[in-house]
């Protein structure tokens, strides 16, 4: 059985993952309107992954006798300036999510909830991969600079990353 403290903290994470999915969906849509097919496919897939992260939490909360709550979300930005800015935002977002996961791990230890602590280890590993992936993409974008043909190749190459870190 989940304590009220753990249940609230996990439900907060449900909202964070759902919000992440919305932000990446908006990035996918924006990239699609810019004609970048590969980047938009990548972002649609990222959005699906975040929904999967959310669903995993929902199932866990309910399996442990709690009640996973679906709450309202903030509207994400609609425009992202440039690809560099968009991927910088993705990276910053993932770093922030890692911080929330670390806080959750901390709470699970304080509450002596070892089942939740064990469950959260999957998210700890996932965040390491997501941060590394976002950092690699940013490095590539910095290398490309303003080279238009570089962006064309990048848009094609990024398709190879789709699903690379999903389990
Ligand atoms: Fe589910 Fe990318 O954090």
py3Dmol code that shows the C-alpha trace and the ligand (Angstrom):
import py3Dmol

protein = """\
ATOM      1  CA  UNK A   1       0.000   0.000   0.000  1.00  0.00           C
ATOM      2  CA  UNK A   2       1.275   3.445  -0.908  1.00  0.00           C
ATOM      3  CA  UNK A   3       1.565   6.143   1.737  1.00  0.00           C
ATOM      4  CA  UNK A   4      -0.252   9.402   1.004  1.00  0.00           C
ATOM      5  CA  UNK A   5       3.119  11.143   0.630  1.00  0.00           C
ATOM      6  CA  UNK A   6       4.348   8.654  -1.991  1.00  0.00           C
ATOM      7  CA  UNK A   7       1.019   8.612  -3.793  1.00  0.00           C
ATOM      8  CA  UNK A   8       1.013  12.411  -4.129  1.00  0.00           C
ATOM      9  CA  UNK A   9       4.637  12.464  -5.256  1.00  0.00           C
ATOM     10  CA  UNK A  10       4.038   9.763  -7.895  1.00  0.00           C
ATOM     11  CA  UNK A  11       0.893  11.524  -9.092  1.00  0.00           C
ATOM     12  CA  UNK A  12       2.920  14.696  -9.478  1.00  0.00           C
ATOM     13  CA  UNK A  13       5.300  12.738 -11.704  1.00  0.00           C
ATOM     14  CA  UNK A  14       2.322  11.488 -13.773  1.00  0.00           C
ATOM     15  CA  UNK A  15       1.578  15.145 -14.551  1.00  0.00           C
ATOM     16  CA  UNK A  16       5.235  15.903 -15.346  1.00  0.00           C
ATOM     17  CA  UNK A  17       5.466  13.005 -17.831  1.00  0.00           C
ATOM     18  CA  UNK A  18       2.141  13.985 -19.431  1.00  0.00           C
ATOM     19  CA  UNK A  19       3.365  17.571 -19.700  1.00  0.00           C
ATOM     20  CA  UNK A  20       6.592  16.349 -21.326  1.00  0.00           C
ATOM     21  CA  UNK A  21       4.542  14.416 -23.873  1.00  0.00           C
ATOM     22  CA  UNK A  22       2.570  17.584 -24.709  1.00  0.00           C
ATOM     23  CA  UNK A  23       5.707  19.698 -25.101  1.00  0.00           C
ATOM     24  CA  UNK A  24       7.314  17.154 -27.448  1.00  0.00           C
ATOM     25  CA  UNK A  25       4.094  16.808 -29.422  1.00  0.00           C
ATOM     26  CA  UNK A  26       4.122  20.562 -29.947  1.00  0.00           C
ATOM     27  CA  UNK A  27       7.798  20.376 -31.020  1.00  0.00           C
ATOM     28  CA  UNK A  28       6.891  17.596 -33.482  1.00  0.00           C
ATOM     29  CA  UNK A  29       4.094  19.660 -34.972  1.00  0.00           C
ATOM     30  CA  UNK A  30       6.278  22.772 -35.278  1.00  0.00           C
ATOM     31  CA  UNK A  31       9.105  20.786 -36.929  1.00  0.00           C
ATOM     32  CA  UNK A  32       6.575  19.293 -39.360  1.00  0.00           C
ATOM     33  CA  UNK A  33       5.382  22.760 -40.389  1.00  0.00           C
ATOM     34  CA  UNK A  34       9.032  23.693 -41.048  1.00  0.00           C
ATOM     35  CA  UNK A  35       9.369  20.758 -43.470  1.00  0.00           C
ATOM     36  CA  UNK A  36      11.775  18.787 -41.292  1.00  0.00           C
ATOM     37  CA  UNK A  37      10.356  15.309 -41.577  1.00  0.00           C
ATOM     38  CA  UNK A  38      13.032  13.438 -39.637  1.00  0.00           C
ATOM     39  CA  UNK A  39      13.048  15.849 -36.691  1.00  0.00           C
ATOM     40  CA  UNK A  40       9.265  15.783 -36.506  1.00  0.00           C
ATOM     41  CA  UNK A  41       9.194  11.954 -36.582  1.00  0.00           C
ATOM     42  CA  UNK A  42      11.775  11.927 -33.795  1.00  0.00           C
ATOM     43  CA  UNK A  43       9.700  14.337 -31.696  1.00  0.00           C
ATOM     44  CA  UNK A  44       6.448  12.403 -32.291  1.00  0.00           C
ATOM     45  CA  UNK A  45       8.277   9.306 -31.044  1.00  0.00           C
ATOM     46  CA  UNK A  46       9.626  11.221 -28.020  1.00  0.00           C
ATOM     47  CA  UNK A  47       6.088  12.328 -27.232  1.00  0.00           C
ATOM     48  CA  UNK A  48       4.886   8.696 -27.379  1.00  0.00           C
ATOM     49  CA  UNK A  49       7.734   7.652 -25.084  1.00  0.00           C
ATOM     50  CA  UNK A  50       6.737  10.229 -22.485  1.00  0.00           C
ATOM     51  CA  UNK A  51       3.169   8.973 -22.619  1.00  0.00           C
ATOM     52  CA  UNK A  52       4.542   5.475 -21.977  1.00  0.00           C
ATOM     53  CA  UNK A  53       6.516   6.837 -18.970  1.00  0.00           C
ATOM     54  CA  UNK A  54       3.266   8.324 -17.677  1.00  0.00           C
ATOM     55  CA  UNK A  55       1.273   5.120 -18.196  1.00  0.00           C
ATOM     56  CA  UNK A  56       3.911   3.060 -16.377  1.00  0.00           C
ATOM     57  CA  UNK A  57       3.424   5.314 -13.343  1.00  0.00           C
ATOM     58  CA  UNK A  58      -0.374   5.153 -13.599  1.00  0.00           C
ATOM     59  CA  UNK A  59      -0.299   1.344 -13.607  1.00  0.00           C
ATOM     60  CA  UNK A  60       2.168   1.200 -10.708  1.00  0.00           C
ATOM     61  CA  UNK A  61       0.158   3.577  -8.507  1.00  0.00           C
ATOM     62  CA  UNK A  62      -3.058   1.617  -9.068  1.00  0.00           C
ATOM     63  CA  UNK A  63      -1.359  -1.782  -8.643  1.00  0.00           C
ATOM     64  CA  UNK A  64      -0.095  -0.645  -5.250  1.00  0.00           C
ATOM     65  CA  UNK A  65      -3.610   0.193  -4.068  1.00  0.00           C
ATOM     66  CA  UNK A  66      -3.444   3.908  -4.813  1.00  0.00           C
ATOM     67  CA  UNK A  67      -5.373   6.045  -7.275  1.00  0.00           C
ATOM     68  CA  UNK A  68      -3.515   7.488 -10.260  1.00  0.00           C
ATOM     69  CA  UNK A  69      -4.988  10.882 -11.014  1.00  0.00           C
ATOM     70  CA  UNK A  70      -5.219  12.488 -14.433  1.00  0.00           C
ATOM     71  CA  UNK A  71      -4.921  16.244 -14.159  1.00  0.00           C
ATOM     72  CA  UNK A  72      -5.048  19.251 -16.467  1.00  0.00           C
ATOM     73  CA  UNK A  73      -1.924  20.356 -18.309  1.00  0.00           C
ATOM     74  CA  UNK A  74      -0.412  23.690 -19.273  1.00  0.00           C
ATOM     75  CA  UNK A  75      -0.465  24.595 -22.959  1.00  0.00           C
ATOM     76  CA  UNK A  76       3.022  24.028 -24.390  1.00  0.00           C
ATOM     77  CA  UNK A  77       4.825  26.650 -26.496  1.00  0.00           C
ATOM     78  CA  UNK A  78       3.758  26.595 -30.157  1.00  0.00           C
ATOM     79  CA  UNK A  79       6.919  28.038 -31.712  1.00  0.00           C
ATOM     80  CA  UNK A  80      10.522  27.099 -30.979  1.00  0.00           C
ATOM     81  CA  UNK A  81      12.601  29.677 -32.816  1.00  0.00           C
ATOM     82  CA  UNK A  82      15.267  27.409 -34.295  1.00  0.00           C
ATOM     83  CA  UNK A  83      16.249  23.757 -34.116  1.00  0.00           C
ATOM     84  CA  UNK A  84      19.116  24.639 -31.864  1.00  0.00           C
ATOM     85  CA  UNK A  85      16.763  26.398 -29.442  1.00  0.00           C
ATOM     86  CA  UNK A  86      14.273  23.544 -29.627  1.00  0.00           C
ATOM     87  CA  UNK A  87      16.846  20.856 -28.849  1.00  0.00           C
ATOM     88  CA  UNK A  88      18.356  23.051 -26.131  1.00  0.00           C
ATOM     89  CA  UNK A  89      14.882  23.201 -24.609  1.00  0.00           C
ATOM     90  CA  UNK A  90      14.521  19.424 -24.899  1.00  0.00           C
ATOM     91  CA  UNK A  91      17.854  18.983 -23.111  1.00  0.00           C
ATOM     92  CA  UNK A  92      16.929  21.477 -20.353  1.00  0.00           C
ATOM     93  CA  UNK A  93      13.580  19.753 -19.955  1.00  0.00           C
ATOM     94  CA  UNK A  94      15.202  16.335 -19.518  1.00  0.00           C
ATOM     95  CA  UNK A  95      17.689  17.698 -16.968  1.00  0.00           C
ATOM     96  CA  UNK A  96      14.749  19.122 -14.999  1.00  0.00           C
ATOM     97  CA  UNK A  97      12.896  15.777 -15.194  1.00  0.00           C
ATOM     98  CA  UNK A  98      16.011  13.991 -13.895  1.00  0.00           C
ATOM     99  CA  UNK A  99      15.894  16.340 -10.904  1.00  0.00           C
ATOM    100  CA  UNK A 100      12.256  15.410 -10.231  1.00  0.00           C
ATOM    101  CA  UNK A 101      13.100  11.700 -10.464  1.00  0.00           C
ATOM    102  CA  UNK A 102      15.964  12.175  -7.995  1.00  0.00           C
ATOM    103  CA  UNK A 103      13.589  13.943  -5.601  1.00  0.00           C
ATOM    104  CA  UNK A 104      11.183  11.017  -5.900  1.00  0.00           C
ATOM    105  CA  UNK A 105      13.954   8.517  -5.140  1.00  0.00           C
ATOM    106  CA  UNK A 106      14.824  10.583  -2.094  1.00  0.00           C
ATOM    107  CA  UNK A 107      11.208  10.608  -0.892  1.00  0.00           C
ATOM    108  CA  UNK A 108      10.890   6.831  -1.403  1.00  0.00           C
ATOM    109  CA  UNK A 109      13.920   6.273   0.855  1.00  0.00           C
ATOM    110  CA  UNK A 110      12.642   8.667   3.510  1.00  0.00           C
ATOM    111  CA  UNK A 111       9.288   6.835   3.467  1.00  0.00           C
ATOM    112  CA  UNK A 112      11.088   3.456   3.512  1.00  0.00           C
ATOM    113  CA  UNK A 113       9.082   2.424   0.445  1.00  0.00           C
ATOM    114  CA  UNK A 114      11.567   0.018  -1.145  1.00  0.00           C
ATOM    115  CA  UNK A 115       9.150  -1.243  -3.796  1.00  0.00           C
ATOM    116  CA  UNK A 116       8.747   2.295  -5.110  1.00  0.00           C
ATOM    117  CA  UNK A 117      12.493   2.827  -4.805  1.00  0.00           C
ATOM    118  CA  UNK A 118      13.052  -0.282  -6.943  1.00  0.00           C
ATOM    119  CA  UNK A 119      10.409   0.801  -9.476  1.00  0.00           C
ATOM    120  CA  UNK A 120      12.058   4.218  -9.839  1.00  0.00           C
ATOM    121  CA  UNK A 121      15.424   2.750 -10.849  1.00  0.00           C
ATOM    122  CA  UNK A 122      14.057   2.241 -14.380  1.00  0.00           C
ATOM    123  CA  UNK A 123      13.408   6.001 -14.565  1.00  0.00           C
ATOM    124  CA  UNK A 124      16.878   6.800 -13.232  1.00  0.00           C
ATOM    125  CA  UNK A 125      18.454   4.775 -16.095  1.00  0.00           C
ATOM    126  CA  UNK A 126      16.050   6.190 -18.655  1.00  0.00           C
ATOM    127  CA  UNK A 127      16.975   9.756 -17.674  1.00  0.00           C
ATOM    128  CA  UNK A 128      20.695   9.037 -18.104  1.00  0.00           C
ATOM    129  CA  UNK A 129      19.969   7.840 -21.660  1.00  0.00           C
ATOM    130  CA  UNK A 130      17.630  10.707 -22.501  1.00  0.00           C
ATOM    131  CA  UNK A 131      20.056  13.347 -21.275  1.00  0.00           C
ATOM    132  CA  UNK A 132      22.953  11.727 -23.175  1.00  0.00           C
ATOM    133  CA  UNK A 133      20.903  11.536 -26.359  1.00  0.00           C
ATOM    134  CA  UNK A 134      19.821  15.191 -26.130  1.00  0.00           C
ATOM    135  CA  UNK A 135      23.433  16.227 -25.462  1.00  0.00           C
ATOM    136  CA  UNK A 136      24.679  14.267 -28.519  1.00  0.00           C
ATOM    137  CA  UNK A 137      22.053  15.889 -30.726  1.00  0.00           C
ATOM    138  CA  UNK A 138      23.028  19.361 -29.478  1.00  0.00           C
ATOM    139  CA  UNK A 139      26.693  18.611 -30.217  1.00  0.00           C
ATOM    140  CA  UNK A 140      25.757  17.664 -33.800  1.00  0.00           C
ATOM    141  CA  UNK A 141      23.696  20.838 -34.256  1.00  0.00           C
ATOM    142  CA  UNK A 142      26.615  22.935 -33.029  1.00  0.00           C
ATOM    143  CA  UNK A 143      28.897  21.228 -35.556  1.00  0.00           C
ATOM    144  CA  UNK A 144      26.459  21.932 -38.390  1.00  0.00           C
ATOM    145  CA  UNK A 145      26.245  25.642 -37.557  1.00  0.00           C
ATOM    146  CA  UNK A 146      24.453  27.445 -40.420  1.00  0.00           C
ATOM    147  CA  UNK A 147      25.213  24.835 -43.076  1.00  0.00           C
ATOM    148  CA  UNK A 148      21.893  24.142 -44.880  1.00  0.00           C
ATOM    149  CA  UNK A 149      23.027  20.866 -46.444  1.00  0.00           C
ATOM    150  CA  UNK A 150      24.223  19.811 -42.984  1.00  0.00           C
ATOM    151  CA  UNK A 151      20.687  20.290 -41.704  1.00  0.00           C
ATOM    152  CA  UNK A 152      19.324  18.215 -44.566  1.00  0.00           C
ATOM    153  CA  UNK A 153      21.617  15.326 -43.588  1.00  0.00           C
ATOM    154  CA  UNK A 154      20.869  15.819 -39.901  1.00  0.00           C
ATOM    155  CA  UNK A 155      17.123  15.611 -40.613  1.00  0.00           C
ATOM    156  CA  UNK A 156      17.733  12.287 -42.320  1.00  0.00           C
ATOM    157  CA  UNK A 157      20.168  10.929 -39.726  1.00  0.00           C
ATOM    158  CA  UNK A 158      17.963  11.642 -36.730  1.00  0.00           C
ATOM    159  CA  UNK A 159      15.469   9.036 -37.950  1.00  0.00           C
ATOM    160  CA  UNK A 160      17.997   6.388 -36.883  1.00  0.00           C
ATOM    161  CA  UNK A 161      17.612   7.499 -33.259  1.00  0.00           C
ATOM    162  CA  UNK A 162      13.864   6.860 -33.240  1.00  0.00           C
ATOM    163  CA  UNK A 163      13.082   4.167 -30.709  1.00  0.00           C
ATOM    164  CA  UNK A 164      16.794   3.666 -29.979  1.00  0.00           C
ATOM    165  CA  UNK A 165      16.292   4.122 -26.250  1.00  0.00           C
ATOM    166  CA  UNK A 166      12.745   2.805 -25.881  1.00  0.00           C
ATOM    167  CA  UNK A 167      12.195  -0.437 -24.009  1.00  0.00           C
TER     168      UNK A 167
END
"""
ligand_1 = """\
3
LIG
Fe 9.977 10.829 -19.092
Fe 11.999 12.208 -20.804
O 11.266 12.069 -19.144
"""
view = py3Dmol.view(width=600, height=400)
view.addModel(protein, "pdb")
view.setStyle({"model": 0}, {"cartoon": {"style": "trace"}})
view.addModel(ligand_1, "xyz")
view.setStyle({"model": 1}, {"stick": {}})
view.zoomTo()
view.show()
